[in-house]
Every structure is written in C-alpha cells, then in structure tokens.
Amino acid sequence: MNASSKSTHSHAADGLYLRRRIFNGVAIALATVAALFGLLFLGWILWTLIAKGIGGVNWALFAQDQPPPMEEGGLKNAFFGSMVMCALGILIGTPLGIAAGTWLAEYGNRSKLGTAVRFVNDILLSAPSIVLGLFVYAVFVMNTGGHFSALAGSLALAFIVLPVVVRTTDEMLRLVPAQMREAALSLGVPQWKVTMQVLYRSASAGIVTGILLALARISGETAPLLFTAFGNEFWSTDLTGAMAAVPLVMYKFAGSGFANWEAIAWAGALVLTLFVLAVSLVARTFLLRNKITHD
C-alpha cells in the first residue's frame, strides 16, 4: 500500500471518528436536556405540593374526621379507610401473586400455558385502574345488591397488586441459580421444601420489594375506589359498607371551592406523597441489601 492510499484511509478514519464524536455529543446533550426538563417539572410539582400542603399538616389532620364546608377538621376517617383497604388489598393479592409467580417460574416456565399466563399478566399489569374498578363494580358490587363497600374497594386494589407480585415473584425465582435447586433435590429434599426453604429464602428481598412497590401504587389510586368503596363522610369500621379513603377525599375536596376543604386536600396529598416516598425508599433498601448479599 503506497503513501497516498494510507493518507486517504487515514483521512477517512479521522472523518468517521469526528462524525461519531459529533453524533455522540448531540445525543448526550439531547438526553441531558430531556432529563433536566423532566426534573424541572418534577421539582415544580413537589415544590407546589409542599408550599400548599405543609400549612395543613397538623395534629387535627390525623385526629379529626373530614369536616363539612367552612369548618375545621381532618382526614382521620380517610386515613383509616385507606389503611384498611390497602392492607386487605395486599393480603388478598400477595398470596395469589406469589403462588402464581412460583408456578410460572418452577412449572410453567417453558410451557405454552405459562406463556399465555405471562401474556395475560402483562395485560393486567398495564390495564388502566379504572377498568379494574369497573370490573369489580359489575361483578361484585352489582351482584351484592349494588352496595358499595370497603371489601369491594379492597378487591379492586387486589387486582392491581396481583400482576405486580406475579411478575416480581416470577423474575426473582428465575434469577435463583439452577445449581441451588439441583443441590437440594440431590439430597432428597422434596420439591415443595426446596421452594419454601431454598428458593423463597434466596428471592425474599426481591419479592418483598415487589410487594412494597405494589403498596405504593395502590395507596394513591382513586378511580377503582369511586366504583367500589364510594367514600364516606363519617368514621366507619364496617367492611360491608362505604368507606372513606384519602384519594377519594382529595378528589372531592380539591375542586370544591371551599378554602378549608382545599387546604385539607393539599395536606392529604402531601402526606400521601411522603408515604409513597418512604415505601419506595424501603423497597430500594431491600433491593440494595439483596444485591450486596449476592455480590
């Protein structure tokens, strides 16, 4: 190869390298602008929430029931209702989700039925929550005499929890090395003991993380509860009757035009956001602990 040919190839390589650097710089710049754009609006939302909600966070917010217009009060009944329905939703959805996820990972991993179940679960995972609320309304509420209830609200929330736990359990169990299964089975340990004592123990951090993320999601759901729990202005412990929830009260109070109701709505939104933040931090802690343990 002569000097002229080498010079031509060198110039072509330099030009290609320069173009790649330019494209890379432009891509990084656009990605940075997009990230800053998203963070700007996120910061704006959080600042507005804190500025308008911090003034309403006091003892009365947690100690008094929701008030009539132009009177002082709080969200005690709504906090209790949200706690009850979220807890029941987790209790209903978690065992079913773990069982289904275990079957997918251990028995239906390569079968056509397992593929179909994963597909349906993905659809359910991405389904709008209002559709799930309408489904529970049509199947449960209408068939119980049209009575709204905390049980119906919990069932709607459980349908939101279920696909999250199924997906998390399935993924976490499939990450457990096959050698652990083979070692336990070679010792004569029954399959159910391998699942309970080996696989669940190894995947526990990831499964708990999925449950916590599901809890964070359902704690702010409003649409499913509109068709199921409906809401209640008074303190109620009757699971077969209508029950208040923080998202429902926020929905009602935020656009009411009454200053005291709007202040309570902003305060409830702030408390709910802080709760979701706390649950997310706990979930990340579990994930980090699991990563450190495996490393």
PyMOL commands that set and color helices and strands:
alter all, ss='L'
color gray80, all
select helices_A, chain A and resi 3-56+59-63+76-106+112-126+129-144+150-175+178-186+191-218+223-226+246-254+259-294
alter helices_A, ss='H'
color red, helices_A
deselect
rebuild
show_as cartoon
